[in-house]
Every structure is written in structure tokens, then in C-alpha cells.
Amino acid sequence: MSERPRLVGINHVALEVGDIDEAIEFYGRIFDIEGVERAYGMAFIRIGDQFIALSVGGQSPPRSAHFGLVVDDKPAARAALEAAGVEVSKGRFLDFRDPWGNLIQVVDYRDIQFTKAPAVLRGMGLGGLEKRPEALDELREKGLAEPE
């Protein structure tokens, strides 16, 4: 892997809404929603191995609206952000704001349910990038991976 992480995809988009149930109903009128999970006072509209996260907001500009970028090497992303003088969150999460205030959450491909087809990974030069066992278990629980 290189010194800087490779972008692999977008894992999720987090939106602030006035009312979570109304937002689910709104999106359900437009799209055939395959499932909604609730946790942490939020709702997660499933899109296969990706999702839209809904939380109650109301701040202007939204404080928790963000998107999640998938990288091949999260520690390298943290190191690159710190080397660039960007303030990053402490602990296991890797969140930062760009110079315009946009909140970005960085997640490691190996640890999440978001999946690229093997041929796509090879085409991106990431053919050896594999999921960790916990991520595979999460995919299997949702019927998105082959059983062991």
C-alpha cells in the first residue's frame, strides 16, 4: 500500500431531518426501501451494503450531516491528515472537517459491510484487499455474503 490511502468508495451519507419517522415515510414514497434499522437514536435506510443514516437535526448549518469515505488503509489516512495539519477525531473513529466545514468520516474497507466486486477491486489495483472476519459476519447476517 502507498503512504496515502486509496479511496475505495462511499459507504454512507448521513442526513439531518426534522422527524425520523416522517423522513422514512417520505423516502418510502419515492423508493422501494429494503429495510430500516434503528440504533443510537438514528435510522439507517439499507441500500444493500451501503446506507443513508437519518438523525434529528435542526441546526443551520447541519452539525452531524456527513458522508463516509471508504479507504484501503485507515491508519495511513489518519497519518496523512495529521501531516497536512488537519484536526482529526481521537479514538477509533476518524472524522475531520475539510477547510469549508464539511464533515467527513473515514472508514476502512476491511472493517465494514460495503463491498466492491473482486473484478472492480482488481481494476482499481486493490486485488489483495480483503474483509476482516467481523465484517464478513455482518455481511452474512444480512444475507449479503456467502455462508462459511
C-alpha positions as CSV (number, residue, x, y, z in Angstrom):
1,M,0.0,0.0,0.0
2,S,1.1,3.6,-0.6
3,E,1.8,6.2,2.0
4,R,-1.6,7.8,1.3
5,P,-4.8,5.7,1.4
6,R,-6.7,4.9,-1.8
7,L,-10.3,5.9,-2.0
8,V,-12.4,2.7,-2.4
9,G,-16.0,4.1,-2.3
10,I,-18.7,5.9,-0.4
11,N,-20.1,3.9,2.5
12,H,-22.9,6.1,3.6
13,V,-24.5,9.6,3.7
14,A,-25.8,11.0,7.0
15,L,-28.6,13.5,6.8
16,E,-30.3,15.6,9.4
17,V,-34.0,15.7,9.3
18,G,-36.8,17.3,11.4
19,D,-38.5,13.9,12.2
20,I,-37.1,10.5,11.5
21,D,-40.4,8.7,11.0
22,E,-41.6,11.4,8.6
23,A,-38.3,11.1,6.7
24,I,-38.6,7.3,6.4
25,E,-42.2,7.8,5.1
26,F,-41.0,10.4,2.6
27,Y,-38.2,8.3,1.2
28,G,-40.5,5.2,1.2
29,R,-43.0,7.1,-1.1
30,I,-40.2,7.6,-3.6
31,F,-38.0,4.5,-3.3
32,D,-38.7,0.8,-2.6
33,I,-36.8,0.6,0.8
34,E,-35.4,-2.8,1.6
35,G,-35.1,-2.2,5.3
36,V,-34.6,0.3,8.1
37,E,-32.6,-0.4,11.2
38,R,-32.7,1.9,14.3
39,A,-29.9,2.5,16.7
40,Y,-28.3,5.3,18.6
41,G,-31.4,7.5,18.2
42,M,-31.0,7.2,14.4
43,A,-32.5,5.3,11.5
44,F,-30.4,3.6,8.8
45,I,-32.1,3.0,5.4
46,R,-30.4,0.0,4.0
47,I,-29.1,0.1,0.4
48,G,-27.5,-3.3,0.1
49,D,-24.1,-2.9,1.7
50,Q,-24.5,0.9,1.9
51,F,-26.9,3.1,3.8
52,I,-28.5,6.5,4.4
53,A,-28.2,7.5,8.1
54,L,-31.0,9.8,9.4
55,S,-30.7,11.8,12.6
56,V,-32.8,14.6,14.1
57,G,-31.2,17.9,13.3
58,G,-32.4,21.4,13.1
59,Q,-29.1,23.2,13.3
60,S,-28.1,25.5,10.5
61,P,-25.8,24.5,9.0
62,P,-26.3,20.9,9.9
63,R,-23.8,19.7,12.6
64,S,-23.9,15.9,12.0
65,A,-24.6,15.8,8.3
66,H,-21.7,14.0,6.6
67,F,-20.6,11.3,4.3
68,G,-18.4,8.3,4.9
69,L,-15.5,7.6,2.6
70,V,-14.1,4.1,2.3
71,V,-10.3,3.8,2.2
72,D,-7.9,0.9,1.9
73,D,-5.8,1.9,4.8
74,K,-7.3,4.0,7.7
75,P,-4.1,4.4,9.7
76,A,-2.5,5.9,6.6
77,A,-5.4,8.3,6.2
78,R,-5.0,9.4,9.8
79,A,-1.3,9.9,9.3
80,A,-1.8,11.9,6.0
81,L,-4.4,14.1,7.6
82,E,-2.2,14.8,10.6
83,A,0.8,15.5,8.4
84,A,-1.4,18.0,6.5
85,G,-2.2,19.8,9.8
86,V,-5.9,18.7,9.8
87,E,-7.5,18.2,13.1
88,V,-8.9,14.7,13.4
89,S,-11.1,13.0,16.0
90,K,-9.5,10.9,18.7
91,G,-10.0,7.2,19.3
92,R,-11.2,4.6,16.8
93,F,-13.3,7.0,14.7
94,L,-11.6,9.1,12.0
95,D,-13.7,12.2,11.4
96,F,-12.5,15.5,10.1
97,R,-13.8,18.7,8.6
98,D,-12.5,20.0,5.3
99,P,-11.5,23.7,5.0
100,W,-15.1,24.5,4.1
101,G,-16.6,22.9,7.1
102,N,-17.9,19.6,5.5
103,L,-17.7,16.7,7.9
104,I,-16.1,13.6,6.5
105,Q,-15.9,10.2,8.2
106,V,-13.2,7.8,7.0
107,V,-13.8,4.0,7.4
108,D,-11.5,1.1,6.4
109,Y,-12.8,-1.2,3.7
110,R,-11.7,-4.3,5.6
111,D,-14.0,-3.4,8.6
112,I,-17.3,-2.5,7.1
113,Q,-20.1,-4.2,5.1
114,F,-19.6,-2.0,2.0
115,T,-18.2,-4.3,-0.7
116,K,-16.7,-4.0,-4.2
117,A,-16.8,-6.9,-6.6
118,P,-13.4,-8.7,-7.0
119,A,-13.1,-7.6,-10.6
120,V,-13.6,-3.9,-9.6
121,L,-11.0,-4.2,-6.8
122,R,-8.5,-5.7,-9.2
123,G,-9.2,-2.9,-11.8
124,M,-8.6,-0.3,-9.0
125,G,-5.3,-2.0,-8.2
126,L,-6.7,-3.3,-4.9
127,G,-6.9,-7.0,-5.7
128,G,-5.5,-8.2,-2.3
129,L,-7.8,-6.1,-0.2
130,E,-9.9,-8.5,1.9
131,K,-12.6,-8.1,4.6
132,R,-11.8,-8.9,8.2
133,P,-13.9,-11.7,9.8
134,E,-16.2,-9.3,11.7
135,A,-17.2,-7.5,8.5
136,L,-17.8,-10.8,6.8
137,D,-20.0,-11.9,9.7
138,E,-22.0,-8.7,9.4
139,L,-22.5,-9.3,5.7
140,R,-23.6,-12.9,6.3
141,E,-26.1,-11.8,8.9
142,K,-27.8,-9.6,6.3
143,G,-27.6,-12.2,3.6
144,L,-25.0,-10.2,1.6
145,A,-22.2,-12.8,1.6
146,E,-21.8,-16.5,1.0
147,P,-22.1,-18.7,4.1
148,E,-18.9,-20.0,5.6
